[in-house]
């Protein structure tokens, strides 16, 4: 059996999980999320736990078993605690400002870039003197948050020579030395 799939998901206080017509709906203090589940995978909610079972040990069923367990677990954590990602802008003149659901980025191009974010994501931009500007994104949907972060990062990926670009806080960029001084 799948090691991930067979582990039960504990439901914290204040969170409700419902299964109806192969759709799992999770409600909590930070919002409501739903996920469609393959009809082959059985989802049972009992005494504060969610348990997933599969019909047999076919390769496809084993893969879906672990996948849907992980997705439901991410939904439960999202509606109870939420997810938070911090991104750092490294580069001279790089700026970020957030106005409502619109994020404005100055990344060294000839024009500013405006990104309209989904309503499920809360955005905040911080810029302190002598520190790199920060973009803080919060959401209950882990999948959507990761997708938006990847889109923002793709606008100016960190480059290996000077390290300029948009990176996650704590991310380590592999650096290259550049040209060698004693090339003959």
C-alpha positions as CSV (number, residue, x, y, z in Angstrom):
1,X,0.0,0.0,0.0
2,X,1.0,3.6,-0.5
3,X,2.7,4.9,2.5
4,X,1.3,8.4,2.0
5,X,-2.1,7.2,1.0
6,X,-2.8,5.0,3.9
7,X,-1.9,7.7,6.6
8,X,-5.1,9.1,8.0
9,X,-5.7,12.9,7.8
10,X,-6.5,14.4,11.2
11,X,-9.2,17.1,11.1
12,X,-8.5,20.0,13.5
13,X,-11.2,21.8,15.5
14,X,-13.3,24.2,13.5
15,X,-12.8,22.4,10.2
16,X,-15.5,20.3,8.5
17,X,-14.9,17.8,5.7
18,X,-17.8,16.7,3.4
19,X,-17.9,14.2,0.6
20,X,-20.7,14.3,-1.9
21,X,-20.7,12.9,-5.5
22,X,-16.9,12.4,-5.6
23,X,-16.3,16.0,-4.5
24,X,-14.5,16.7,-1.2
25,X,-15.3,20.1,0.4
26,X,-13.3,21.4,3.3
27,X,-14.5,24.4,5.3
28,X,-12.6,26.2,8.0
29,X,-11.8,29.6,9.5
30,X,-9.6,30.7,6.5
31,X,-12.1,29.7,3.8
32,X,-13.6,26.9,1.8
33,X,-11.9,24.6,-0.8
34,X,-13.2,21.7,-2.9
35,X,-11.5,19.0,-4.9
36,X,-13.0,16.5,-7.3
37,X,-11.8,12.9,-6.6
38,X,-11.6,10.0,-9.0
39,X,-14.6,7.6,-8.5
40,X,-12.2,4.6,-7.9
41,X,-10.8,6.2,-4.7
42,X,-13.1,5.9,-1.6
43,X,-13.0,8.8,0.9
44,X,-14.4,8.1,4.4
45,X,-14.8,10.7,7.1
46,X,-15.1,9.3,10.6
47,X,-14.4,10.4,14.2
48,X,-12.1,13.4,13.4
49,X,-10.1,11.6,10.6
50,X,-10.3,11.3,6.8
51,X,-9.2,7.9,5.4
52,X,-8.7,7.1,1.7
53,X,-8.8,3.6,0.3
54,X,-8.2,2.2,-3.2
55,X,-9.8,-0.9,-4.9
56,X,-6.6,-2.7,-5.9
57,X,-2.8,-2.4,-6.3
58,X,-2.8,-1.3,-9.9
59,X,-0.2,1.3,-10.7
60,X,-2.7,4.0,-11.5
61,X,-4.7,3.4,-8.3
62,X,-1.6,3.5,-6.2
63,X,-0.6,6.8,-7.7
64,X,-4.0,8.4,-7.3
65,X,-4.2,7.1,-3.7
66,X,-1.2,9.1,-2.5
67,X,-2.1,12.1,-4.7
68,X,-5.6,12.6,-3.4
69,X,-4.5,12.1,0.2
70,X,-1.9,14.8,-0.2
71,X,-4.4,17.2,-1.9
72,X,-7.0,16.7,0.8
73,X,-4.3,17.2,3.5
74,X,-3.1,20.5,1.9
75,X,-6.8,21.7,1.8
76,X,-7.2,20.9,5.5
77,X,-4.0,22.7,6.5
78,X,-4.9,25.6,4.2
79,X,-8.3,26.3,5.6
80,X,-7.1,25.9,9.2
81,X,-3.6,27.6,9.2
82,X,-3.1,29.0,5.6
83,X,0.0,29.2,3.5
84,X,2.5,32.0,3.2
85,X,5.3,32.6,0.7
86,X,7.8,35.4,0.8
87,X,9.7,36.6,-2.3
88,X,12.7,38.9,-2.4
89,X,13.6,41.3,-5.2
90,X,17.4,41.4,-5.6
91,X,18.7,44.2,-7.9
92,X,19.4,47.9,-8.1
93,X,16.1,49.8,-8.7
94,X,13.9,46.8,-8.3
95,X,10.6,47.8,-6.5
96,X,7.3,46.3,-5.7
97,X,4.1,48.0,-4.6
98,X,0.7,46.4,-3.8
99,X,-2.5,48.2,-4.3
100,X,-5.5,46.0,-3.5
101,X,-5.2,42.9,-5.7
102,X,-2.8,44.6,-8.2
103,X,1.0,44.1,-7.8
104,X,3.2,46.6,-9.6
105,X,6.8,45.5,-10.2
106,X,9.7,47.6,-11.5
107,X,12.3,45.0,-12.6
108,X,14.7,47.0,-14.8
109,X,12.6,46.9,-17.9
110,X,11.5,50.0,-19.8
111,X,8.1,49.8,-18.2
112,X,6.4,48.7,-14.9
113,X,4.7,45.3,-14.8
114,X,1.2,45.1,-13.4
115,X,-0.1,41.7,-12.2
116,X,-3.8,41.3,-11.2
117,X,-3.9,38.6,-8.5
118,X,-6.8,36.3,-7.8
119,X,-9.1,37.3,-4.9
120,X,-8.1,34.2,-2.9
121,X,-4.6,35.6,-2.5
122,X,-3.6,38.3,0.0
123,X,-0.6,40.4,-1.1
124,X,1.7,42.7,0.8
125,X,4.8,44.5,-0.4
126,X,7.5,45.7,2.0
127,X,10.5,47.9,1.2
128,X,12.8,49.0,4.0
129,X,15.9,51.1,3.6
130,X,19.1,49.2,2.8
131,X,17.2,45.9,2.4
132,X,15.8,44.2,-0.6
133,X,12.0,44.7,-1.3
134,X,9.8,41.8,-0.2
135,X,6.5,40.5,-1.6
136,X,4.5,38.5,1.0
137,X,1.7,36.3,-0.5
138,X,-0.9,34.5,1.7
139,X,-3.7,32.1,0.7
140,X,-5.5,29.0,1.9
141,X,-5.0,27.3,-1.5
142,X,-1.5,25.9,-1.7
143,X,-1.8,25.0,-5.4
144,X,-2.9,28.5,-6.5
145,X,-0.3,30.2,-4.3
146,X,2.5,28.2,-5.8
147,X,1.3,28.9,-9.3
148,X,1.1,32.7,-8.7
149,X,4.6,32.7,-7.1
150,X,6.0,30.8,-10.1
151,X,4.5,33.3,-12.5
152,X,6.0,36.3,-10.5
153,X,9.4,34.6,-10.4
154,X,9.3,33.9,-14.1
155,X,9.3,37.6,-14.8
156,X,12.9,37.9,-13.7
157,X,14.5,34.6,-12.6
158,X,17.7,34.9,-10.5
159,X,20.8,34.8,-12.7
160,X,23.9,32.9,-11.6
161,X,26.6,35.7,-12.0
162,X,25.3,38.6,-9.9
163,X,22.3,36.9,-8.3
164,X,19.9,39.5,-9.5
165,X,16.2,38.6,-9.9
166,X,13.1,37.5,-7.9
167,X,13.8,34.7,-5.5
168,X,12.1,33.0,-2.5
169,X,13.4,34.1,0.9
170,X,15.9,31.5,2.0
171,X,16.5,30.2,-1.5
172,X,20.2,29.6,-2.3
173,X,21.2,30.6,-5.8
174,X,24.2,28.7,-7.3
175,X,26.7,31.3,-8.3
176,X,29.3,31.2,-11.2
177,X,32.7,32.9,-11.1
178,X,32.5,34.6,-14.4
179,X,35.5,35.2,-16.7
180,X,38.9,33.9,-15.6
181,X,41.6,36.6,-15.2
182,X,44.6,34.5,-16.4
183,X,43.2,33.0,-19.6
184,X,46.1,32.7,-22.2
